[in-house]
């Protein structure tokens, strides 16, 4: 069993009326996001059914933007809606340059998963937790190759604070990325590569502002967008080799499958 704190609640953490309108389709049925990700490929589904976690982790999926839904975009996504992402330092031994949610492994004393996600986000980005409203915990995701069970903590930034790179040895970039821009059809595609035992990984990816977002991070963002109804039709048949796509984005990323240091970068 994965070690964790006392908070194992899944689902909304506040009343529905306290959740931004454009996030409610996700918080109304948090299981749909997990099912969307796990049902995307046969190998991943097989792993999930036999997986037993030995390590607990959490990531903070922090959305900023207006509380009210917009009328000019699918799912009511506001024009100012954004998501907080980090880029791992290019000097790291594992998964250098990869885009991730702030997050990490459970530490003794954490009120997991919220406490884990918030502690890691503060350490990585310097944000003030006082302006972050946790709205829901999604169901944990299995990451068999590392033994992690990762719980995404969904939050809304009601009072945004400045963010920055806190430790250049760990993180090279911290960005609030506009969701409408990220979801533009021209910024969306799929990437593929061979993984364990000759199996093939294929998953959704985003290319925007010099960032290639794929793997755990890209898959979870794509699932949230689909469940929330934010998607604008895009070419799902645009499938690109991962290594070539990394090179096209400047080659700063490694393409490893597992990171033990930041579950937000887990593949």
N, C-alpha and C positions, 0 to 999 in steps of 0.2 A: 504493500500500500504506500502511496505517496504521503510524505510527511506534510502537514499543513496546519494552519491555525484553526480557530474555532468557526470562522465564517465560511460555510460551504454552501450558502444560499445561491440558487440559480434563479434567474428571472428578474423582474423589476425590483428595484430597491426603494422606490418612492411611488407616490400616488401618480396615476396616469396623467392627471392634469398638470403635474409638475414636469412632465417630459415634453420637450419640443415636439410639435405636431409632426414634423417630418421624420422623427425617429420612432414614433409610436408603432408603425407596422413591424419594426424589429423587436421592440420591447414587448409587444402584445403576444409574440410567439417566438421566444428566443431559440427554441429548438430548430426552427426552420433554417437559421443560419448555419448551424452545425451540420444539419442534414444536407444542405446545399454543398458544403465543402466535402463532406465524407462520401457523398454519392457521385462525386465528379469523376472518380476513377476506381476501377475494380481493385487494384493493388492497395490503395489507401483504405478502402472499405474492409478488405481482408485483414489488414494490420489492425484496424480499429476493433474488430470483433475478438481478437485474441490477445490484445495488449493489456498488460498490467503495469501501471505506473509505479516507479520507484522514487520519482522526484516531482515536486509540485512547483509550478511557476505561474506567473501572471503577466499580462501586458495591459497597458493603458491605451484604449482606443478613444482618443479625446477629440471630440468634434467641437468646433467653435461656430458661431453664426447666430443669426436672429432666432428667436424662439418660435415665431409664427411661420407657418408654411407660406411659400410663394405660390403665385398663380401662373407663373410663366415657365415652369420647368416640371418635368415628370416627378411625381412623388412629393411635390412641394418644396424641393431642395432650394434653400435661399441662395441668392447670388453671393452672399458673404460667407457661406458655409465652408469650413476648412477642416483639415485633419492634421494632427501633429505627428511628424515623422522624423526619424534620425538617420544619419548615414554613419556607419561604422568606420573608424579610422582605417586608412589604407595601409598602415603599418602593422595592423593586427595579424597574428599568425593564422587565425581562422576567420573566414567569411569577411575578409577585408572589403570595405567599400559598399557593403550591402545595405539596403534601405530596410528599416525596421520600426515597429512601434517601440516606444520606451517600455522596458520590462526586464524581468529577470527571475531568478530562482527564489523560492521561499527561504526566509531567514527566521530563526527562532525569535519569537516575540512579535512577528507580523500577524496582523489580523487578516489572514489570507481569505480571499484573493485581493480584496481592495487594498489592504495595508501593503501587500507586496508590490502591487502595481504602482501605487502612489509613491512609496519610498524610492523605487527604482526610477520613476519619472522625475522626481525632484533631484535625485543624484545625477541623472544624465542631462537634464535640460534646464535646471535651475528654476522651474516654474513654482509658483505659489499654490499650494494645495487648497488654500482658502477659497479660491475662485472656481474650483472644480466641483461640479455636482455629479456624483455617480448616479446613473439612472438604471443600470441593469448589469448583472453578471451573465455572460453567455455560458453555454455548456462547455466544459473542458474539452480540449482537443488532444488526442493522443499523438505523441511524437515518438514512435517506437525505437528509432535508432539511438536516441539519447536517454530514453526512459522518462522523459518529461511528460507531464500532463499539464497543459497550458490553459489557463482560464483567461479569456479576454474580458476586461472590465470596461464597459461602455460608459462614457461620461460626456457631459456637456460643459463647455467652458463659459459659465455665465459672467464671470469677471476675469477676462484674460490678463495674464501677467507677462512680462518680458521673458523670453527664453533665449538660451545661448548654449554654446558648447562649453561644458563645465570642465571636462578632462580631454585634452586633445589627443591623449594616448588611447582613448577609447572611442571617441566620437569626433567626426570631422565636420558635421553639418547638422543643424537642428532647424527644421522648417515647418511653418504652417502652410500647408498646401491647399489651394483652392479646389474644392471638390468638383465644381462644374468644369473647370479646366481639365482636371485629371480624368474626368469621365467623357471628355470629347471623343467621338468615334476615332478620330485620327491619332489619338493617344493610346488606343487599346488594341491588343493583339494577344496571342498565346505564345508561350515558349515551350520548347521540348528538349529533353536530353535523356540519355541512357543512365539508369541508376542501378541499384543492387540487382545482381543476378541476371542482367540483361533486360530487366524491366524498363519501361519507358515512362518518364515523368512528363506530363503535359499539364500546364496550368495557365490561368489568366495572368496577364502582365500589363503594366502601364509604363509609358515612356513620356516623361514631362520634366521640363526645366533641368535637363541634364541628369535626371534620376531614372533608373530602371527599377521598377517595383514589381517583384515577382514572389514566388514561393509562398510561405505562410502569410506574409503581409499582403501580397497581391491577391491571394486566394480569399483571404478574409474580407478585404475591402470589396472585392467583386461580389462576394456572397451577401454582404450587408447591403450593397447598392441594389442588387437584384431583389432581395426581400423587401427593402424599403420602397421600391418602385422608382428609383432615381435613374435607372438605365436609359440611355439614348441608344437606339439600335446601332450596333457596330459589327464589323466583319469578324465573326468568330472563326472563319476559315483562314484568317491570316495567321499562320503558324510559323514561327521563326526558331531556328536552332539557337539554343541558349548561349553557347560560347560565342557565336558570331554576333549575337545581339549585345552581349556584354562589351565586345570589342568596339561595336558601333557607338556605344555610350562612353567611350574613352578607356575601357579596359580596367577601370578602377576596382571592379568587383571580382571576388573569387566566386566559384560556382559550386562550392561544397554543399553537401546535403544536410549536414547537422552542425549546429553551433552549441557548445555547452555554456557559452558565456552570455548570450542574449536570446531568450526564446522568441523574441520578435523577429529574429533572423532565421528561425528554424525552417528547414526545407523538407 
